[in-house]
Amino acid sequence: MSSSPPESATPQIKYGLLVVTLASAGITVSLAQTLVIPIIGRLPEIFNTTAVNASWIITVTLLVGAVATPVMGRLADMYGKKKMMLISLIPFVLGSVICAVSADLIPMIIGRGFQGLGSGLIPLGISLMHDLLPREKAGSAIALMSSSMGIGGALGLPLAAAIAQFASWRVLFWFTALVALTVGAVIWKAIPARPRIVRSGGFDYFGTLGLAMGIIALLLAVSKGSEWGWRSALTIGLFVAALVILVGWGWFETRQKSPLIDLRTTIRATVLMTNIASILIGFTMYGMNLILPQVMQLPVILGYGLGRVEQVVWWALGLGESPACGIAGLAAVTVVLLSWLRDGDLADESQ
C-alpha cells in the first residue's frame, strides 16, 4: 500500500469535515446492525413467525456484510474508493426504506440484506483516511473511525429502544435512511476522488461465490438446527457442506494472483491472534445482545423473566457499553483535535 501523498498532490481538503463525515458513515452502519436488537422479542409477533425465523432479520445483515466487505474493498481498488462508498449507500438506503414499509417477514429480510451491503463503509473509510490525511493526522483519525462501530452500537441500542417504545418501529428505518442520505450527500460533495489502484487480475467471482455459499450453509445449519434436529440429515449435511466449501474456498484463494481475500496474511501471528480475539468478542457481544433482552422482557409470572420494557433494558445495556466505547471515542477525538492544534501552533510559530 502506498503512503499518503504529499499535500501538493491532493486537492485542498477540510480534514475535520472529512474525519467527521467518514466516522458518521461508520456510526450509521453500526446503527443498522444493532437497530432491531431492542425489539427482537417482539419480532415473532410483529411478523407472525417463529423466533428462529425472526432471528434472520439480524443474521442476514451480518451474513451479507461478511461477504460484501471484502467485495467492496476489491471493487474500490478497481473503480475508486469514494465511488464505492457512494454505491454502498444506495442499497443501504433502499434496504432501510424496504424495511420501513415491510408488512411481512420476507421483505423485511430482503431489506436487511440490502442494509448489509453497506458494511464495507468502515474499511473503505479507513482506507480513504490513509490516502487523504497527512501521516501525522492519519493514525488518530483512523482510530476514531475504527471505534465508530462501538460508538454506534452504544448509542443505537438505547436510542432504538426509546423510539420503538414511544413510536412505531418503522421510524427506526426511516431514521437510518435519512442519516445515510445525509452522509452520502456530504461524501459526494466534500471528499475528493482519488485515482484508483490498478492491479493485475480481475475480480474474483469464484472466490466471492465460494465464500457466500460456505457462510450461508454454516449459518443455515446453526440457526435451523434446533428446528430440524441437530442429528437430522439436513443439518449434518449443511455442516459438512459448509466445511467442504470453506476448505475448498481457502485452497482456491491461496492459489490466486488476485484473491478476494489474501489468506496468506492471516497466518501471521499478529493477524491470526487479532482475528481470533475479534471472533470471540463478536460472539460474546451478539450472544448477550440477542439472549439477555428476551429474558429480561419476559413476564415475571413465567418464573424467569424480569418484565422489563425495551427502553429500560437498553438504556442499561447501552450505558453499560458506553463507558468503554465512549472513553475510547472521546480519547480518539481528543487526540485528533490536539494533533491539529499542535500542528497549527507549530505552523504559526514557523511563520
Secondary structure, DSSP 8 states (H G I E B T S, - for coil): ------GGGS----HHHHHHHHHHHHHHHHHHHHTTGGGGGGHHHHHTS-HHHHTHHHHHHHHHHHHHHHHHHHHHHHH-HHHHHHHHHHHHHHHHHHHHH--SHHHHHHHHHHHHGGGGHHHHHHHHHHHHS-HHHHHHHHHHHHHHHHHHHHHHHHHHHHHHHHS-THHHHHHHHHHHHHHHHHHHHHS--------SS---HHHHHHHHHHHHHHHHHHHHHHHH-TTSHHHHHHHHHHHHHHHHHHHHHTT-SS-SS-GGGGGSHHHHHHHHHHHHHHHHHHHHHHHHHHHHHS-GGGSS-----HHHHHHHHHHHHHHHHHHHHHHHHHHHHHHHHHHHHHHHHH-
